[in-house]
Amino acid sequence: MSSDRRLGSALKAVVSEVYEAEPRTAAKSALMNENRRRVFEYLAWHPCCTTAEVARALSVSCPTAAWHLAKLVEAGYAIGISRGRDRKYCAAGMGLADAETATLAALADPGASRVFLEAIATPGLTAAQLARKVGVGNARRAIRDLVAANLLVAVEDGRYRRYYPGEAASSLEKNAARRLREFRKRLLRRIEADRLSPEVRAAPGDVVEIDVRFGGERATMRLPGTSLLAGRLGSIN
Amino acid sequence: MQKIPSGVYGLNALLDGGINEHTTTVVIGSPGAGKTTFATQFLRRGLEIGEDAVFITLDEVPAEIIKNAKLMGWDDAESYIESGNMVFVDAGGKQFSNFIRKELADFVREWEGHAARIVIDPLTPVLWSVKEKYEQRELVSFLLRQTRKIGTVLCTLEEHGVVADLSAPELIIPMYLGDNVIHLRYASHEHPEHRELKIIKCRNSKHSRSWHPYGIVRGAGLFVRREKQEPVRVADRARVQAEIRRVVDRIAPEGKLNARSLSHLMRAVETIAGESASDADALEVLSLVLEEYGLEQ
């Protein structure tokens, strides 16, 4: 039996992401709108992001981002997860377990991801040192959230409490390549159901490109190849 | 073929020792017949011996199922959910049938060789999600052939219309395709209520071919009686309790059961004692419960 995953929870994740709706007709494919395609790509690279984050990153208004997200969810290309106050969005078909969603959600905060990167670059810093390095006002809150998600662990050395990278990120990345392969397989099937003919190309770096053709129109989507965190953290190894 | 205990008191003997592992069982019954109770007992028994359990519910919400399971004496159902040993998958019929078509093959490839207990309750919405009979058959056949590779599967089927007719197409298809078929015949309009169970088929087993009366006792669950005779009602509570104390004194120190099984058994036995004034014969149910745990008197 695999140590960290169980059959039941894996089944639950897959079933919950199956599209309830019948595939739309080709003329209405959600991905043929360029802005919406950009939103989808953003979700694939930044799982568990909020509407506000999408709007900021793509320089569109919040209502526009919300509209595209709603359309993607409706067409079965994205899923919405209610976590805490905010609704977070993921590309559909990634099969993320609850713990993984929590890890990704904790890193969605830009302050938290900067603190996390510093802790990887220089393990064993104190909270005050981390706050000084990243210059984030509420670094302490970010640290607390990172510890809660097991992205950081606190170690007391008798005088100071020092922070080291926890297990969460590496255990997420351990399965990421396989997850993303399955994600792309599902995505291709979903795109085919829209009667678009997708074509996959490996691209330089950790990127997979999918060409989508629709009549004379042609578009390329760039999706993560082997890492679920690269979109947020860049290459951390 | 490996036999596993069904969790339904008195049934294993009629099934030639239990349910064959990695097979599919179809349980048919009208509303109130006890299909979901049957299914929860099946999962609970597996959990007791360390197997994983998946309850795919296409109809009721998990909270409702847990509530009813508790009424049947499964007080610690939630602890299995918290530990991740039992998972509820709450899906719509169409959604689940899309899963079967698009994802199931990949999923089974990944998890092949596992031995979980899987319940689909009820299977009926899956059948109704497609129009053509041919497609229904394809879908159910694929579902049953695939899922048994990752565990032992139990599907319930709603019986509509005339009880015990069993000729409706939504019954025929799964009855042909399942490895085992058990019919719970329950005539709710008759008075007194009349419950009988028959094993219609059980592949590779010398199973019973008769109708057997069955009952549902609060606190213990479904039990199947061997003979069709009036239950001997033991009105004498003191006698029942004395008998139970004798049994408990004998079992507890022997260490034949693991802690979980023992505590379930004790709870069932205690509630049976409390219900001794009801329709069921407490001592008969007690002996069926003991038999389920391999503790014949």
Chai-1 contact restraints between the chains, C-beta under 6 A:
chainA,res_idxA,chainB,res_idxB,connection_type,confidence,min_distance_angstrom,max_distance_angstrom,comment,restraint_id
A,R6,B,G84,contact,1.0,0.0,6.0,A-B,restraint_1
A,L7,B,D52,contact,1.0,0.0,6.0,A-B,restraint_2
A,L7,B,W111,contact,1.0,0.0,6.0,A-B,restraint_3
A,L7,B,H114,contact,1.0,0.0,6.0,A-B,restraint_4
A,L7,B,A116,contact,1.0,0.0,6.0,A-B,restraint_5
A,G8,B,D52,contact,1.0,0.0,6.0,A-B,restraint_6
A,G8,B,V54,contact,1.0,0.0,6.0,A-B,restraint_7
A,G8,B,V87,contact,1.0,0.0,6.0,A-B,restraint_8
A,S9,B,V87,contact,1.0,0.0,6.0,A-B,restraint_9
A,L11,B,V54,contact,1.0,0.0,6.0,A-B,restraint_10
A,L11,B,V89,contact,1.0,0.0,6.0,A-B,restraint_11
A,K12,B,V87,contact,1.0,0.0,6.0,A-B,restraint_12
A,K12,B,V89,contact,1.0,0.0,6.0,A-B,restraint_13
A,V14,B,E103,contact,1.0,0.0,6.0,A-B,restraint_14
A,V14,B,F107,contact,1.0,0.0,6.0,A-B,restraint_15
A,V15,B,V89,contact,1.0,0.0,6.0,A-B,restraint_16
A,V15,B,A91,contact,1.0,0.0,6.0,A-B,restraint_17
A,V15,B,F99,contact,1.0,0.0,6.0,A-B,restraint_18
A,V18,B,Q95,contact,1.0,0.0,6.0,A-B,restraint_19
A,V18,B,N98,contact,1.0,0.0,6.0,A-B,restraint_20
A,V18,B,F99,contact,1.0,0.0,6.0,A-B,restraint_21
A,E20,B,Q95,contact,1.0,0.0,6.0,A-B,restraint_22
